[in-house]
């Protein structure tokens, strides 16, 4: 039954997303970036790792028919670097966000469901992590450990769960007071059963929305760390392209083509994730103004008490 609720909820979300222009536009932007990363070997005109013969004229060469976005300081094709760099940026963004959502979701559900001392202890830990700036701490942790793709993913994922934990906890507090949860507890259902069969299906859509937003933050953090020179030098990313451009004289050489493409890629993906998350939030959050029905000059609110975050009426 609960599996059918989850499947039906996501089906309704996809149908409603088609009617939401902001969310649909964001989805298209994100899918374009993912498609570019997947088909990078076929889209890139050159292999970034292939050796090239470098001459003075090839360094920071302007855009031409051979190199549509010019070359960098190593005479590498900027367009090829941009296409292949999307792989690392998106990989860090997706995997780090999954780690953050898993940690934050677990802590939020446990704190919201059990309450009492468990909730107080977990939320105080969350508050402590919230007051610590993420970026400086991430810089310190990555600098102490070996700069690698795995370490960057783990650091960003471990430091980015606090907002998810507070959001999931508040939703869990609301869901656990509903009648079907109280009935399940009254007939002797165990805590793990209630969490798995009743709480998680209703909290999961909210976690999906938050995942999209966390992806954009993870990509920004990875780009910042790479720009500061704390990335894996063997894996090319958009942040690393910006680092190479700034530290190797692209500004003084007037080579704007070495700076604009990676910056545009970061803005494109972050904006796409933000628009997609905003659109999904409008669909799944019944308390938003867009979930009211306009009748003449008045707004008639939906019955919030009988609608779950998936858009399905609460079972009685």
C-alpha positions in Angstrom: 0.0 0.0 0.0 2.7 2.5 1.0 4.8 1.6 -2.1 1.7 2.4 -4.2 1.5 5.8 -2.4 5.1 6.6 -3.1 4.8 5.6 -6.8 1.6 7.5 -7.2 3.0 10.5 -5.5 6.0 10.7 -7.7 3.8 10.1 -10.8 1.6 13.0 -9.8 4.7 15.1 -9.1 6.0 14.5 -12.7 2.6 15.3 -14.2 2.4 18.5 -12.2 6.0 19.4 -13.1 5.1 19.4 -16.7 2.6 22.3 -16.0 5.2 24.2 -13.9 7.3 26.3 -16.3 9.9 27.2 -13.8 10.5 23.6 -12.7 10.3 22.3 -16.3 12.9 24.8 -17.5 15.2 23.9 -14.6 14.8 20.2 -15.4 15.7 20.8 -19.0 18.8 22.7 -17.9 19.9 19.9 -15.5 19.3 17.2 -18.1 21.3 19.1 -20.7 24.3 19.2 -18.3 23.9 15.5 -17.4 23.7 14.6 -21.1 26.8 16.6 -21.9 28.7 14.8 -19.1 27.5 11.3 -20.2 28.3 11.8 -23.9 31.5 13.8 -23.4 33.7 11.5 -25.5 31.4 11.9 -28.5 30.8 15.7 -28.0 34.3 16.9 -27.3 36.3 17.7 -30.5 39.6 16.8 -28.7 40.8 14.5 -26.0 42.0 16.7 -23.1 44.6 14.1 -22.0 46.1 13.7 -25.4 49.6 15.2 -25.8 49.9 18.3 -28.1 52.7 20.2 -29.6 52.9 23.6 -28.0 54.1 26.7 -29.6 53.9 30.4 -28.5 51.0 31.0 -30.9 49.0 28.1 -29.5 49.0 29.4 -25.9 45.8 31.3 -25.2 44.9 31.2 -28.9 41.6 33.0 -29.5 38.5 31.2 -30.8 38.9 29.9 -34.3 37.3 27.2 -36.6 39.7 24.6 -35.1 39.1 25.7 -31.5 35.6 27.2 -31.1 36.4 28.4 -27.6 40.1 29.0 -28.0 42.9 27.3 -26.1 44.3 27.5 -22.6 47.8 28.0 -21.3 48.7 24.5 -22.2 47.3 24.9 -25.8 44.4 22.5 -24.8 41.0 23.1 -26.4 38.8 24.9 -23.9 35.6 23.5 -25.3 36.9 19.9 -24.8 38.1 20.8 -21.3 34.7 22.4 -20.5 32.7 19.3 -21.7 34.9 16.8 -19.8 35.1 19.1 -16.8 31.3 18.7 -16.3 31.9 15.1 -15.4 33.8 15.8 -12.2 31.7 18.7 -11.1 28.4 16.8 -11.5 29.9 13.6 -10.0 30.9 15.6 -6.8 27.6 17.4 -6.8 25.4 14.2 -7.0 27.4 11.9 -4.7 28.1 14.6 -2.1 24.4 15.5 -2.0 23.4 11.8 -1.6 25.7 11.6 1.4 24.2 14.8 2.9 20.6 13.7 2.3 21.3 10.2 3.8 22.9 11.6 7.0 20.5 14.5 7.4 17.4 12.4 6.6 18.4 9.7 9.1 19.1 12.2 11.9 15.9 14.2 11.1 13.6 11.1 11.1 15.1 9.7 14.3 15.0 13.0 16.1 11.5 13.8 15.0 10.1 10.4 15.7 11.7 9.5 19.0 11.7 12.9 20.5 12.9 13.5 24.1 16.5 13.2 24.9 17.3 11.6 21.6 15.9 14.6 19.7 17.5 17.1 22.1 21.0 15.5 21.6 20.7 15.2 17.8 19.4 18.8 17.4 22.1 20.2 19.6 24.7 18.5 17.5 23.0 19.9 14.4 23.0 23.4 15.9 26.7 23.2 16.6 27.4 22.1 13.0 25.2 25.0 11.8 27.2 27.7 13.5 30.5 26.4 12.0 31.1 27.9 8.6 31.1 25.0 6.1 33.6 26.4 3.5 36.5 27.3 5.9 36.1 23.9 7.6 36.0 22.1 4.3 39.2 23.9 3.2 41.0 22.8 6.4 39.8 19.2 6.1 40.7 18.9 2.4 44.1 20.5 3.0 44.9 18.2 5.9 43.9 15.1 3.9 45.2 14.2 0.4 43.3 16.3 -2.2 41.4 13.7 -4.1 38.0 13.3 -5.7 36.8 10.9 -3.0 38.0 13.1 -0.1 36.2 16.2 -1.6 33.0 14.2 -2.0 33.2 12.9 1.6 34.0 16.3 3.1 31.3 18.2 1.2 28.8 15.4 2.0 29.6 15.2 5.7 29.4 19.0 6.2 26.2 19.6 4.2 23.5 17.6 6.1 22.4 20.1 8.8 19.7 21.9 6.8 18.3 18.6 5.6 18.1 17.3 9.2 16.1 20.3 10.5 13.8 20.1 7.5 13.1 16.4 7.8 12.7 16.6 11.5 9.9 19.3 11.2 8.1 17.2 8.6 8.4 14.0 10.7 7.0 15.8 13.7 3.9 16.7 11.6 3.5 13.2 10.0 3.9 11.2 13.2 0.8 12.9 14.8 -1.5 11.8 12.0 -4.2 9.2 12.7 -2.9 6.3 10.6 0.5 6.5 12.4 -1.2 6.6 15.8 -3.4 3.6 14.8 -0.3 1.6 13.7 1.4 2.3 17.0 -1.8 1.4 18.9 -2.0 -2.1 17.3 1.6 -2.8 18.3 3.6 -1.9 15.2 7.3 -1.5 16.0 9.2 1.8 15.6 11.2 0.6 12.6 8.0 -0.6 10.9 6.3 2.7 11.4 9.2 4.6 10.1 9.7 2.4 7.1 6.0 1.9 6.1 4.4 5.2 7.2 6.9 8.0 7.9 9.4 7.5 5.1 6.9 7.4 2.2 5.6 10.8 3.2 8.9 12.4 4.1 10.7 11.1 1.0 9.2 13.6 -1.5 10.5 16.5 0.6 13.9 14.9 0.7 13.9 14.6 -3.1 13.2 18.3 -3.4 15.9 19.1 -0.9 18.4 16.8 -2.8 18.1 19.0 -5.9 19.0 22.1 -3.9 21.8 20.4 -2.1 23.3 19.3 -5.4 23.7 22.9 -6.4 25.4 23.8 -3.1 27.7 20.8 -3.5 28.8 21.9 -7.0 29.4 25.4 -5.7 31.6 24.1 -2.8 33.5 21.8 -5.2 34.1 24.6 -7.6 35.3 26.8 -4.7 37.7 24.2 -3.4 39.0 23.5 -6.9 39.5 27.3 -7.5 41.5 27.5 -4.3 43.8 24.7 -5.6 42.5 21.9 -3.3 41.2 19.6 -6.0 42.7 16.4 -7.5 45.1 17.7 -10.2 44.5 14.6 -12.2 40.7 15.2 -12.6 39.7 18.3 -14.6 36.7 20.2 -13.3 35.1 23.6 -13.9 36.6 25.0 -10.7 40.0 23.7 -11.7 39.7 25.4 -15.1 39.1 28.7 -13.3 42.0 28.1 -11.0 44.3 27.5 -13.9 43.0 30.5 -15.8 43.5 32.9 -12.8 46.9 31.6 -11.7 48.4 31.3 -15.2 47.8 34.7 -16.6 44.5 34.5 -18.5 43.4 37.8 -17.1 46.6 39.6 -18.1 46.6 37.9 -21.5 42.9 39.0 -22.1 41.9 35.3 -22.7 38.3 35.7 -21.6 37.5 32.4 -23.3 39.5 30.6 -20.6 37.3 32.1 -17.8 33.8 32.4 -19.2 32.9 28.8 -20.2 33.6 27.2 -16.8 31.9 30.0 -14.9 28.9 29.7 -17.3 28.8 26.0 -16.7 28.7 26.4 -12.9 26.0 29.1 -13.1 24.0 27.0 -15.6 23.9 23.9 -13.4 23.3 25.8 -10.1 20.5 27.8 -11.7 18.9 24.7 -13.2 18.9 22.9 -9.9 17.5 26.0 -8.1 14.7 26.4 -10.6 13.9 22.6 -10.5 13.9 22.6 -6.7 11.7 25.7 -6.6 9.2 24.1 -9.1 9.1 20.8 -7.2 8.6 22.7 -3.9 5.6 24.5 -5.4 4.1 21.2 -6.3 4.8 19.3 -3.1 4.3 22.0 -0.5 0.5 22.6 -0.1 1.1 25.6 2.1 2.6 27.7 -0.7 0.4 30.4 -2.2 0.6 28.7 -5.6 -1.4 25.8 -4.1 -4.5 28.0 -3.7 -7.3 28.0 -6.2 -8.3 31.4 -7.6 -12.0 32.1 -7.6 -12.9 35.6 -8.8 -11.0 38.1 -6.6 -10.7 35.7 -3.6 -8.4 32.8 -2.9 -9.9 29.6 -1.7 -7.4 27.4 0.1 -7.3 23.7 -0.3 -8.0 21.4 2.6 -4.5 21.2 4.0 -5.4 18.8 6.8 -6.2 16.0 4.4 -3.4 16.4 1.9 0.0 14.9 2.3 3.3 16.3 0.8 2.8 13.8 -2.1 -0.5 15.4 -3.1 -2.5 12.2 -1.9 -5.2 12.4 0.6 -4.3 11.0 4.0 -5.7 7.5 4.6 -8.3 7.3 7.3 
